[in-house]
């Protein structure tokens, strides 16, 4: 983490969750006028109508409580890694098949060298059978990390190699799933997807934002496998299997609450200074020490605006101390005025050390900004978007160079909170994308009950409840274009790019070709 900034790190994970490589065999790019590429991902599926299974939950993507066994899933997962394990297996695959192996996850299933995939997928059979499968059936999940107890710089320098390593497990399960779908082993494909969904939930169970986002990325990879199964000939209808999945797949609520407290967890200066007792010198020392840290080590760990980097960052220790003192003295009068405006007793404020006045002021400013962002965690997405926009405007106004009376002295909230804000939409995106698959299965079920005909509108579907788009609180966008059913997830939902599912019913010739006849 010391070689890249915190915001770049979180942004890359957010993009991973949002844009995990599509494994659809029917993904095509749409071009605008003059050949300009539109921000649209079109997924063209040729499907067979599929009625509700009998019984309805003949197929499941999660285990019921009585089907779980005692044990910690993490302990079983991690046994796949000693002495090379799954990473060594992947290295062997890349060494043998070269660059093409890196493209397998995004290459259409019909265009893949299936013999090579069978070879590669077979190398994971023992690891999946002995460690990953048993882990996915365990009742408990404990990563043994008490992230909430970390303080100081360790909050953002603490490494999570085991979380990133789980992506290797997910890719192995996805590879095996694709082979199972290609071979029409649908029951095996469903079991592998069940494992992968459980893996994503387990990874996202830690109250750590990065863990939650990686868990969502794993769920996204599994969603891609679901799409390929839906497009496979005579595949079963997964409406109820998808509906049964725990929702949300990965909740970021606890991670967001903990992440929004990153300021006082990292900076002792912000940790309830109003109720802390220190000597005059200790308060002023604390101000100098934490300002100096932000000018040096902190500048390497968080993304700092160029203006503030020029003003604050210096490697001369004497200069650092002078900057800290000068910044404190220049800000003291304003901080004292704001404490009085907030209702602090004037006599008490006059008796406070300069460092304590600055600490209380800064802690209050940070909490005001964090609380505004936290509001978006507890509401529906349209409301969350509005709250986030307002919070972003306030955050900018409250930066060190902002126009607000309640502006920061040190750019702590300005540096730490934008990355948190960027992650807030990820949970809604994941839920929306999963519900879109449920709509597709509702469409296939309707077609099975109406002689292979698509409904003219989603209102015509009566066989099962049709989920709404969580991004809008309204029905998904749907229309018929000739014989093609078009389900659109527009960019206006707040999650670019636009995703467009274009569904056609397989004719006998297409069906025979897909079945290899």
JOHUVEN-V524603 format. One record per backbone hydrogen bond with DSSP energy under -0.5 kcal/mol. CO is the residue of the C=O (numbers start at 1). NH is the residue of the N-H. If there is no record, write none. Layout:
BEGIN
co=CO nh=NH
co=CO nh=NH
END
This chain:
BEGIN
co=1 nh=4
co=5 nh=9
co=6 nh=10
co=7 nh=11
co=8 nh=12
co=9 nh=13
co=10 nh=14
co=11 nh=15
co=12 nh=16
co=13 nh=17
co=14 nh=18
co=15 nh=19
co=24 nh=27
co=26 nh=44
co=28 nh=42
co=30 nh=38
co=32 nh=35
co=33 nh=36
co=36 nh=32
co=38 nh=40
co=39 nh=498
co=40 nh=30
co=40 nh=42
co=41 nh=500
co=42 nh=28
co=42 nh=44
co=43 nh=45
co=43 nh=502
co=45 nh=47
co=45 nh=504
co=47 nh=506
co=51 nh=237
co=55 nh=58
co=64 nh=67
co=64 nh=68
co=65 nh=68
co=69 nh=139
co=71 nh=73
co=71 nh=140
co=72 nh=76
co=73 nh=77
co=74 nh=78
co=75 nh=79
co=76 nh=79
co=77 nh=80
co=78 nh=81
co=78 nh=82
co=80 nh=86
co=81 nh=84
co=82 nh=85
co=83 nh=85
co=84 nh=87
co=84 nh=88
co=85 nh=89
co=86 nh=90
co=87 nh=91
co=88 nh=92
co=89 nh=93
co=90 nh=94
co=91 nh=95
co=92 nh=96
co=93 nh=97
co=94 nh=98
co=97 nh=100
co=98 nh=101
co=99 nh=102
co=99 nh=103
co=100 nh=103
co=100 nh=104
co=101 nh=104
co=103 nh=106
co=103 nh=107
co=104 nh=107
co=108 nh=111
co=108 nh=112
co=109 nh=112
co=112 nh=114
co=113 nh=116
co=113 nh=117
co=114 nh=118
co=115 nh=119
co=116 nh=120
co=117 nh=121
co=118 nh=122
co=119 nh=123
co=120 nh=123
co=121 nh=124
co=122 nh=125
co=124 nh=128
co=125 nh=129
co=126 nh=130
co=127 nh=131
co=127 nh=132
co=128 nh=133
co=131 nh=135
co=132 nh=136
co=133 nh=137
co=134 nh=137
co=135 nh=138
co=137 nh=69
co=140 nh=73
co=144 nh=146
co=145 nh=147
co=146 nh=149
co=147 nh=150
co=151 nh=154
co=152 nh=155
co=153 nh=156
co=153 nh=157
co=154 nh=158
co=160 nh=163
co=160 nh=164
co=161 nh=165
co=162 nh=166
co=163 nh=166
co=164 nh=167
co=165 nh=168
co=165 nh=169
co=166 nh=170
co=167 nh=171
co=168 nh=172
co=169 nh=173
co=170 nh=174
co=171 nh=175
co=172 nh=176
co=173 nh=177
co=174 nh=178
co=175 nh=179
co=176 nh=180
co=177 nh=181
co=178 nh=182
co=179 nh=183
co=180 nh=185
co=181 nh=184
co=184 nh=186
co=185 nh=189
co=186 nh=190
co=187 nh=191
co=188 nh=192
co=189 nh=193
co=190 nh=194
co=191 nh=195
co=192 nh=196
co=193 nh=197
co=194 nh=198
co=195 nh=199
co=196 nh=200
co=197 nh=201
co=198 nh=202
co=199 nh=203
co=200 nh=204
co=202 nh=205
co=203 nh=206
co=206 nh=208
co=208 nh=212
co=209 nh=213
co=210 nh=214
co=211 nh=215
co=212 nh=216
co=213 nh=217
co=214 nh=218
co=215 nh=219
co=216 nh=220
co=217 nh=221
co=218 nh=222
co=219 nh=223
co=220 nh=224
co=221 nh=225
co=222 nh=226
co=223 nh=227
co=224 nh=228
co=225 nh=229
co=226 nh=230
co=227 nh=231
co=228 nh=232
co=229 nh=232
co=232 nh=235
co=238 nh=242
co=239 nh=243
co=240 nh=244
co=241 nh=245
co=242 nh=245
co=252 nh=256
co=253 nh=257
co=254 nh=258
co=255 nh=259
co=256 nh=260
co=257 nh=261
co=258 nh=261
co=259 nh=262
co=261 nh=265
co=262 nh=266
co=263 nh=267
co=265 nh=152
co=266 nh=268
co=267 nh=270
co=268 nh=271
co=270 nh=272
co=272 nh=275
co=273 nh=276
co=276 nh=278
co=279 nh=283
co=280 nh=284
co=281 nh=285
co=282 nh=286
co=283 nh=287
co=284 nh=288
co=285 nh=289
co=286 nh=290
co=287 nh=291
co=288 nh=292
co=289 nh=293
co=290 nh=294
co=291 nh=295
co=292 nh=296
co=293 nh=296
co=293 nh=298
co=296 nh=300
co=297 nh=300
co=297 nh=301
co=298 nh=301
co=298 nh=302
co=301 nh=6
co=302 nh=304
co=305 nh=309
co=306 nh=310
co=307 nh=311
co=308 nh=312
co=309 nh=313
co=315 nh=317
co=316 nh=320
co=317 nh=321
co=318 nh=322
co=319 nh=323
co=320 nh=324
co=321 nh=325
co=322 nh=326
co=323 nh=327
co=324 nh=328
co=325 nh=329
co=326 nh=330
co=327 nh=331
co=328 nh=332
co=329 nh=333
co=331 nh=335
co=332 nh=336
co=333 nh=337
co=334 nh=338
co=335 nh=339
co=336 nh=340
co=337 nh=341
co=338 nh=342
co=339 nh=344
co=340 nh=343
co=345 nh=349
co=346 nh=350
co=347 nh=351
co=348 nh=352
co=349 nh=352
co=353 nh=357
co=354 nh=358
co=355 nh=359
co=356 nh=360
co=357 nh=361
co=358 nh=362
co=359 nh=363
co=360 nh=364
co=361 nh=365
co=362 nh=366
co=363 nh=367
co=364 nh=368
co=365 nh=369
co=366 nh=370
co=367 nh=371
co=368 nh=372
co=369 nh=373
co=370 nh=374
co=371 nh=375
co=372 nh=376
co=373 nh=376
co=374 nh=377
co=375 nh=378
co=376 nh=379
co=380 nh=384
co=381 nh=385
co=382 nh=386
co=383 nh=387
co=384 nh=388
co=385 nh=389
co=386 nh=390
co=387 nh=391
co=388 nh=392
co=389 nh=393
co=390 nh=394
co=391 nh=395
co=392 nh=396
co=393 nh=397
co=394 nh=398
co=396 nh=399
co=397 nh=404
co=398 nh=408
co=399 nh=402
co=405 nh=407
co=410 nh=412
co=412 nh=415
co=412 nh=416
co=413 nh=417
co=416 nh=420
co=417 nh=421
co=418 nh=422
co=419 nh=423
co=420 nh=423
co=420 nh=424
co=421 nh=424
co=423 nh=426
co=423 nh=427
co=425 nh=429
co=426 nh=430
co=427 nh=431
co=428 nh=432
co=429 nh=433
co=430 nh=434
co=431 nh=435
co=432 nh=436
co=433 nh=437
co=434 nh=438
co=435 nh=439
co=436 nh=440
co=437 nh=441
co=438 nh=442
co=439 nh=443
co=440 nh=444
co=441 nh=445
co=442 nh=446
co=443 nh=447
co=444 nh=50
co=444 nh=448
co=445 nh=449
co=446 nh=450
co=447 nh=450
co=447 nh=452
co=447 nh=453
co=450 nh=453
co=457 nh=460
co=458 nh=461
co=460 nh=462
co=465 nh=467
co=467 nh=476
co=468 nh=470
co=469 nh=472
co=469 nh=473
co=469 nh=474
co=470 nh=381
co=474 nh=469
co=477 nh=488
co=479 nh=486
co=481 nh=484
co=483 nh=485
co=484 nh=481
co=484 nh=486
co=485 nh=487
co=485 nh=503
co=486 nh=479
co=486 nh=488
co=487 nh=501
co=488 nh=477
co=488 nh=490
co=489 nh=499
co=490 nh=493
co=491 nh=494
co=498 nh=41
co=499 nh=489
co=500 nh=43
co=500 nh=502
co=501 nh=487
co=501 nh=503
co=502 nh=45
co=503 nh=485
co=504 nh=47
co=507 nh=511
co=508 nh=512
co=509 nh=513
co=510 nh=514
co=511 nh=515
co=512 nh=517
co=513 nh=516
END
